[in-house]
Amino acid sequence: MASATQVSSVPVLPITAGNNCKFKFVGEGAANFVFEVLVPPSDEPRDNPCNLLRVPKAGTKAHSHVELQEYWKTVVAPLFEPDHLVQHQLVKLGDEGLVSRLNAVLDEEEHTRRSDFKGSRVALAEYGMLVEDMRQKFKPKWLAQSPNAPSSATRCRNCAREALKHHTKPASHRKPNHAVLCPLNFLTCSTSPPALANILTHLFADEPPTPSQVAQRNRLIHWLQTNTLLPRLRAAQESNDRNGPLGASAEDRQFQLAMTLRDCTCFVRIPADPALPVEAKLADLDKKNSVAKLGYWQAMERELIDGGYYEGREVPLVRTDCQLEKGVVT
């Protein structure tokens, strides 16, 4: 739990203009909801790009938003340039009125929510976060192999995990699962046209692009092939986990950070003005609860090893589209 000193060291912003703003449900995860804050133009601060409100779900064991903000500020942020991170600021939620309004929005959107999330509601919490709005996104995941993977592995950790996931689905054995993007594509797309095509297929719909969309894709291609953010993320994942889940303890802060970095999201914004650069920033860099999660992470690693999923030895064989399996990455 963060101390009073830590709370006072984190900037707290007053939520905008009470009843003048409206809220639109954007999405949710296991521990949080995200709402867009719709502010009348006359009330909107021009110098603040943070217009998504992230609030905790009731009944979870996640860290408080004060702890998450302090972790982001002191542990995660020093690893990257400021313009490589989605900005967020702690915000005081006020009384129960705001929580009631947000839950009313959820009531209206209940039919659109995932079945396993339905029924959950916003917690009566003191703090939330205002988050910068960037919605084109992808998950880099494990950009480096697990230190516990066998030396004979023919799959990366992510593709081994996907093989395990689909092993009980016979129909998925017949052809490679192109719906799941091997994260190693991001490391090889500068020299491998198939890897680049895999990424673009994953990020964009199948419809033929318009001329303006072609231009945007070309700018994204240039970023994918020249960026320094993803190599830096990969290096940080590696340097903070030398022993893998099987060699980690619940008190290992570096391993905890590595797992945070493996579960982040990369948001991309392509400005309409071609003179402006593509913006790419990392988000979802929450502190992991190692005490609660370590047993799961270790059991998963043992199953991937003992079940032969790293080496493609499961029967029947699950076809993956792993770059390591193809020999593109060694």
Summary of the structure (lengths in Angstrom):
residues: 330
radius of gyration: 21.1
end to end distance: 42.5
largest distance: 62.7
contacts: 935
relative contact order: 0.16
helix: 40%
strand: 15%
